[in-house]
Structure formats: structure tokens, C-alpha cells
């Protein structure tokens, strides 16, 4: 006796519907419903009695007109629903395309921190600094002493040379004016010479004109060469004794 093999029933795989396809089905169903409503509308209109025929009572004609108005309202409502479904379908398609586009883009390469032996990890600051800038009054009117220090912050003992440029901003008879160090220094020097290994103390006297009212003082350190970077500082004109 031959035994027949019984095959197990195959369970159909349920694939979730695409969001855009699902909205499109709703739109098709709505269109079908509109077609059915309009078919009933035209059928009722063809059956509606004309006032001049007098074959059907006026009460029935009023009911038909009321039904027509209701169908027209339902038609307008369905049109709005179909338009909303189309908009949702388009929005869902745009969202899906955007998600696919982002998924296809390659991931950005991770940024690696610089190794300790690279120049980025051991940058040495070669910028000069101006410190303790002060304006000192003297026993003579209109004569002041400008004092400050200039230095570099690295560990190098290499000598730094260059110039120190000094100017005073203020007003002369109400007109803004800048006076250079050549105008202010008693010996008419253009600049102050700069030369130091670690730090240089500077103290220079200046003479202001009688009709000049100072507002602030500007100091710039300009080193020679490309290794060091200059510095500039502006401070308000406040004198100390």
C-alpha cells in the first residue's frame, strides 16, 4: 500500500502595503464612490418632473431638488477628500525619496585627532605680548612717561629684534587727531628700538601740545623676521602718579 505524502498548507506571506499605494487605493475608492453618486444624481435628475409638465406632484419635485442639493454637497465633500488624499500621497512619496537618498549617501569619514608627534599637537605660540602698560604723570605739565614691557612666551632664548611704535589719539580744538611718537618724543625719534632675549622693559617720555586732549594710547610691537608675530594694544588715557 502506497502512502501519500501530505504537504503542509502554505501560509501566504503578508507584505505590508506601501504608504503611497495605500493612499492611492483610498483615492480610487473615493473616485468610485463619486462615480456612483453622480450616476444616482443624473438618474434622479432625469426622473425629476419639470414644473411645466404637471405629471408628478410638486411635493415630489421639491424632494428631488432637496436630494440633488444633498448629492452636490456630498460631491464637494468627496472632492476635498480626494484632494487631501492626493496631497498625502505626494508628501509620503517625497518622504520616502528623501529617506532613500539619505540612506544612499556615504557616511562621513571620522575626524581623527592629531597624533602627539604632529605639528598640530605641539604648536608653539610665537606671538609677542605687551604687559603692564601705564601712563605716568611727571612734575612737568604736559609731560608724561609711557612705561610697559614686551616679551615672548616660548622657551627659546633666541634674541628678538624689531621696533616699538607709539601713538596717542585725542582731540585738538575739538578735531580728532593722532600724534605719532616722532611728534611726541623730545628727541623726535620715529620709533623705540626693540631687542631682548626674554623680556624688555620700556620707559619713554612724551610731550603733549598745550591744545591737545588725549583719549587713548596705541602701542604696536613689530618684530623683524618671520618667526615671531607682532602685538598691539590700545588703552584709555588714564594717568597714574
Secondary structure, DSSP 8 states (H G I E B T S, - for coil): ------------------HHHHHHHHHHHHHHHHHHHHHHHHHHHHHS--TTT-SS-HHHHHHHHHHHHHHHHHHHHHHHHHHHHHHHHHHHHHHHHHHHHHHHS----------TTSTTTT----BEEEEEEEEEE-SSTTEEEEEEEEEE-SS----EEEEEEEEEEEEETTEEEEEEHHHHSTT--SSEEEEESSEEEEEEEEE--TTEEEEEEEEEEEESSSSSB-EEEEEE--EE-
